[in-house]
Amino acid sequence: MLSIAFLLLVQAAAAETPVFKAELKDMAPQGKSGPSVLCEGTTNLPDGALIDASLYYDHVNEGKAIAKEVATVKGGKFTMDFQPFPRSSKNLAGKYVAVLRFSTALQNRAFAGFTDARSRIEAQFGTVQQFETEAAGVRAKLAAEVQAMSALGDQVRAKIQELKGKPAEDWKPFLKEWGEKAVQIQVRADPLKVPEYNVLGLDLIATSGLERLTGILNSAARYAAAGKSDDALEGLTRLRQTGEYWVGEIASPRVTNPRDIVKLIESARKLLADALAAADANPLPARRKFLEINSILQKSLPEDFQPLILEAGTQAADFFRALSDKEPNVRELHAKLDQTLERMAAPLK
């Protein structure tokens, strides 16, 4: 027994660790196929070994991979083609992370002499400006779906006057039409069809948010058909208010993950540093962007952070005014504001 155990220990000690060398490439659509993220690489694994891979957007969030593939090693090489956005004209600009795994337990046959291994490959596609433009387009698309649901409510409101005093039977074709159109909106907005909603954190609005609006719409329409105009109008007001709230959240979403909040704060610090470095440029765009970030932080951080957020807002106003007027104390004001942002980020790191 001791000799067998010793033999197993020797074999384990001699086992080789798989090595992966790979890169990610941003591939344009080919024919009827959508854009893809191509991963090509080399490895010391033998022919027939299976490599499992998960692709993530921006950062690794276990369980939230945007695409998965399995590659078979041949001649020390492997290739896999991810399609995270198959219906889009291009991959969303941003950082992509592929996690490659070799697991001895998940192979079709035994590969003696190799241990389990995991490797991480990163690539940046496009620029920050491209991401902001593309993300704005995705947000506008979902906002339009929410507004389309609100527009159905306006149709119900108009019919309340038009069909006043009419029997419920006259409402039936309209109830059916509104219900079908609401379902069509939900189908169009399904994150399975528009995966960009997932990576931008808009999936809950696209699913449960639109589902809630559909429920309010259908309820208000049924009240209207039953002659209960006051209840129907109350529901339609709620529909409009809820839709406006969701549109606001789409344009400036709340951030809940501390890692993402820290990243947002760091982006604000970089924005300020870049503005200071380009002192001769128009500071207005940077000021607008900072105000946008500060607004997101205000709605995302708990009450304990609110004094710091207000302090940062006041200091930013002083900094951008000094930058615009080329005042001599602009660097001191920048340093003070940067320290405030660092104090804001420190408890979250």
N, C-alpha and C positions, 0 to 999 in steps of 0.2 A: 504493500500500500504506500509506503514511504517513497519507494522508487518511482511509482506512477505519479504521485503528487509532485516529486522533484522534476520528473520529465515534463509535466504540464507547465510547471513554473519556468523551465528552460525554454519551452516552446513559446510561451507568452512573452518572455523577455526578448526572444529573437524575432517576434512578429514585427513586420514592417508597417509603418504608418503611411497610408495613401497620401499622395501629394497631388494637388490640383493647381494648375496654372491656366487661367482663363480670362477672357474679356467679354464685355457686353457691348453689343452694337445696336444702334438705332436704325431699324430697317423700314423703309417706306413700303407702302402697299404694293403688292405684285399681282397684277391681273385682278381677279375677283377676291383675292385674299387681302385682309386688312393689314395694318402695320404690325410689326413684330419686334421683339427684343431677342436678338440672336446671341447665344452664348456658345463660344467655341473655345476649346481648351485641350490641354494634354495632361496625362496622368501616368503614374507608374503602375497602375492597376492592370491586370491582364485582360486579354480579350474576353468579352462576355460579361464582365462585371457591370452591375447596374448602379448608376448614380442618380439619386433622387434630388430634385432641385425645386426650391420655392422662390418665387420672385416677389419682392415687396417694393412698395413705393415710399420713398423718403426715409423710412427706417423699418427695422425688423419688428413686427408686431405679430407674435405667434398666434396662429389661427386666423390671421387677416391677410394671407398671401393673395396677391392679385392674379397669379397664374402659377401652375405647377407642371412640371415635365419630368420624364425619366429618360435618361440617355444610356446607351449601351456602348461600352468601350470597345474600340477596334483599332488595332495598331497603335495603341498608346494615345489615341485621340477620342474626343467625344464632342457632340454637337447637340444643342437643343434650341428649339424655336418657341419662345413664349409669345402669346397673343393676349395681352391684358386688355386691349381696347379693339376688339375685332371689327366693330361697326364704325370706327372713327376713321378720319382721313390721315391721322398721324398719332404717334404716341404723345401723351401729355408731357410737356417739358418738366424736368425735375430730376431728382436723384433716384436711381434704381439700385436695389440690393438683391443679389442672388445668393441664396444659401445652398451650397452643395453638400450632400451627405452620402457617405458610403456606410451601409449597415450590413454586417455579416449575416444578421438574422433575416434580412429581406432579399437575399440573393436566390436565384434559381438553382444554383449549385454552390458547393463549398469552394471557398478560395482560401486555402491554407496559407498561413504566413502573413495575413493582413489584419490589422485592427480596424475598429470603427473610426471614422474620421468625419470632420465637418470643416468646411471652408467658406469664406465670405468674399464675394466679388461685388465691387461698387462701380457705378458709372453715372456721370452727370450728362443729361441730354438737354440741349438748349440753354438759354440764359434765364436769369431771374425775371427780366422784362417779358420774355416770351411766356414764361409761366403765368405771370400776372395777367397778360392779355388772354391767354387760353382759359385760365381759371375764371376770369370775368365772363367769358362767353358761356362756360358751363353753368355758372350761377344765374346768368340771365335766362338761360334755357329753362332751368327749374322754376325760376321766378315767374316766367311766362305761363307755366303749367298751373301754378297757384292762382295767378290772375285769371286764367281761363276758367278755373273753378268758381272764382268770385263772379265772373261774368255770367255764369249759369244762374247764380243767385239773383243777378239783376234781371234776368229773363223771368224768373219766378215772380219777382216784385212787380214787373210790368203786367204779368198775367192776372195778378190779384185784382187790378183795376179793370182789366179787359173782361175777365170772366166773373165779375162780381155778381152774385145772385144766381149763377149758373149751377146746374147739378154736377155732382162729382164725376159723372160719366164724361162730361166735356173735358175734364182734366186728364183723363187716362192717357191719351196719346202724348201729352206733354210730359207727364210723369215718366213714361217709358223713354222718351227722347232724352230727358235730362239724366236719367239713370244710366243710359247707355253711354252718353257723352262723358259722364263722370268716370265710368269704368275705363273708357278709352284714354282719358288723361292719366289714370293710374297705370295702365299698361305701358303707355309711352314713357312714363317716368320710372319704371321698374329699374333698379340699379343693376339687375342682370343684363338689361339692354343698354344702360348708360353707366358702365362701371366707374366713370369719372366721378359720379356722385359718391361712391364709396371712398375713393382716395381723398376727396375734399371734405369728408365728414358730413355730407348732405344726405346720406342714405336714410336716416330716420325721418327727415322731412319728406323725402320722396316716397316713403312707405307709409308709416303710421300718421305722418302729418296730413298727407293727401287723403288717407283713409278716414281720418277724423273730419276733414272738410266734406267728404262725400256723405258721411253720416248726418252732418248738420244740414246739408243741402236737401237730402232726401226727406229728412224729418220736417223741414220747413215747407217743402212742396206738399207733403201729405196733409199738413195742417191747413195749408191754403186750399187744397181740394176739398177738405172737410168743412170749409167755410169759416175756419178759425183764423181770421186774418191777423189779429193782434199777435197771436202765438207765432204765426208764420213770419211776420215782420220782425219779431224779436229774434227768431232764429236766423233770419237773413242778416240782421245787424251783427250777430255773433259770427256768422260766416265771414262777413266783410272784415271785422276786427281781427279775427284769427288769421285770415289770409294776409292782412297787412303785417301782422306780427311775424308770420313765416317769411314773408318777403324781406323784412328787416333782418331776420336771422340768416337768411341766405346771403345777403349782401355783406353782413358783418357777423359771422357766426361766433358763438361762445366757444372758448377753448377749455377743455376739462382735464386734459392730461398735463401734469406738472412739467414733463419733459418738453411738451409742445409750447407751454407758456414760457419756459426758460428760452427756448429757441426764438420765440416772438420777441422777448426782451432783448436778446442778443442781436436780432435783426434791427431793432430800434437803435441800439448802440452803434452798430455799423453804419446805419443811415446817417446818424449825427456826425460820426467821424468822417464819412465821405463828404457830407455837406461842408464841414469845416475845411477839409482838404481842397475842395473846389470853391473857395471863397468868392471867386469872381462870377460863378454861375448864379442863375436865378434860384434863390432858396425856396420859392413858393411850392414847387412840387414836393420837395423833401418835407416841408412843413405840413402839407396836406397828408402825406403818407404817415408822418409821425402822429398826427391827430387821429388818423384811422386806427393805427396800432394801439394808441392810448385808449381809444374808445373800446376796443376789443378787450384790453386788459381790465378796464373798468367793469365790464359785464362778466368777465371770466374769474376774477380773483375775489376771494371772500372779503368780508367787511374789514378785517384787520389790515388789509393792504390798501384800503381806499385813501387814507391820508397820504401815503407815499405816491399813489397815482395822481392825486390832486397836486402834490408838491412837484412831481415831474412835469405836469401840464403847465404850471406856473413858470417853472424854470425854462421849459422849452419855449414859451412865449418870449421870455427875456433873451434867450439864446438866439432865436431866429430874428428878433428885432435888431439885436447887436450885429448879427451876421449881415443883415440887409443894409444896415447903416454903416457897416465897416467900423464899428466901435473898437477901441483898443483892448477892451476887457473880454472879447469874445472867447478867447481860449480858456480864461478862468471860468466863464459861464458854462462852457462845454464840459470842463472837468467836473464842475459841481453837479451838472445834470447826469453825467455818466456815473458818478458815485451814487446818485439816488437810484438809478436803474440797477446798479450792481447790488445795492442793499435790497432792492425788490426781488432780485433773482436768487440771492444767497440762500434763503430758507427753502427754496424749491429744488436746489441742486442736490 
